Amino acid sequence: MQQKHDHGTQIHHEDDLVFATQLVDELLEYTESLMKNNNGARQRRTEQTIVMDDNSNFLPETEGSRHHIIAFSGGIDSSVVTALIHHIQQNRVLETDHQVTAVLGLSPALSQEQRILAEQVAVHIGVDFEAIPTSEGDDELYRANDGRACLACKTHLYTCLNAISERYGAQQKSENSDTLQSSNNRLYNGTNADDLQDPTRLGLIAASNFDVQSPLLYFQIFDQAERFVRDQLSLPPSYNMRVRLLSQQRAMIEVDDKWVEPVQERINNDTDSTWRSMFVETLGFRSVIVRPFKTGSVAATMEPTPSTLIS
């Protein structure tokens, strides 16, 4: 009995490891798509127009340098984002020069111990660290303390990050003045899916206003999306199916060849809005693309199967 129990536990642990590895791979792929996307930041969540997309996330790199600037606190979420971006910058082939800087906002509420810890974490990850004073204390909206302080605080923080981005952009232009260059710097934060459920987090509005990218935004919805597709199609476990997460709030459903057409038909004929309710209203996507399953397909340039609107 003990041997059987041990064997079952081993299988359980192996399944957990495979699932965890898939999550990390998806997160790296999604983060890289944000780093390389030339269309700017993700579309705002408040806009609910759903457009079935083409394969535009696989756009060529814009020539020139790019600087990735993270709103950094030294906490788990912003540290994970920083580590992801640094890992991609260090270990993946990127067509432009990429730099990463973790930026801590020095507000009056920040203790010296927190500042020291944040710098230590950034140094441990291996990225540049910069601390910049913020001025939300002078903002009437912040001082009113009427529930909108987070909006004022994050607005001042992202204003500072934006100023840093412009400074790096000016440096890049100066250093490469003899060639045709462009700097498409990016701002990031550690916002995750749970944060979207908290109505008090008005800082999300500020992030949207400044086109701040959130690599962790969809990290908790892989399993939910895939369970939904399998349940809707009664898809046997032996068939391959993945929901991949792309930039600009897009979902890519990948299934074995024989299931591509059935998935497309279910999306096209969503008369009771079941699919729209799940992918748009529950999971927050703007568009859904269907294409055949292929291992490592996010890294390849594959043409998706055309689909109609979920509306």
Steps between C-alpha positions, in 0.01 A plus 500: 500500500780735583663437162176577318456820698854609424451428131180701489665788681790493256261522203317787670825688553607437140168637373542806720850552364383475139216745565731742678750480215226574248391803703854636510543442125171677427596789725837539331340486155233754593752734660721479193204587278449815710868586472504457122156632409515808278136594536554664835336392824206269547158638421313644794287251685205739513459488123282197424504500118613152399702459182618169364865563437759392247850388592620855562680420824776349287609835364868560424705689753538874457865592453665673791538468872223419743488557873268307730409695813321321783301664780691317770435454871712197579182300567419166341296621201730777376805281571357216289430742214853641525653151504291395197604800294864467605500129415360566152742787444796285605412161356284547192604627160361851461559706190563824686700609802287463811566642844307448822465740793300449819369834627385559857280800575620680813175612659481646854336175610800286397734397779878492464492126569264444205723704273809301598318171454371599156849591382642175636235297315564687174875445531440131573286467186776671305333815367571868540324671789381857523306680772309816420303732732128526430286800588155361572517667842443834324197371313160610634346176375747300710464717809119490487520130591153440356573162344691632199844523658618193307414669170702808596790293634532283189453796268800671658700176493437434132568866420845447651551175309394672181754776562770237546392333177528832316844556646618158381343571163696823469821317593434229243438759229818686589714186505367387163466838330692382194253222420126470459388388844183505705447427867180322593539484875251309713354552848394200712338422834422194709120510464350151501156355430387521863565874500232546234238369741572771757288811429715712731810465281452820301869490417399268216346802328829687528685200358266495201544874447878455479487181288668294771544132413399230750668163424328329795152618407388168353725265697210344699258427215676233290324211668159669504507580128618153400243324721227708337606405145527131587162500673327682213635256242499188721859477388671175609812547716706317236456790256737795510351835593659817636385854560793730442515856620608770257557872529215750481258280697477229235445126543631235263318166514713220357347157439579193296417542129170311513367732770591835340180517296269400791655767723467759227135404446422528870650849510329608179161367613511618858125568507470488878824700553652218706846542348485877507393495865798285595777649288390863507299566814660247736857472374531849353625419149431724201537243226538128438703331226481129410779302338641145492699382799874482460761468771696823532263684267524830686860524386406428138321709243180305436191627327192482724168369375271797422208541737209734527414738777398403849241767562 
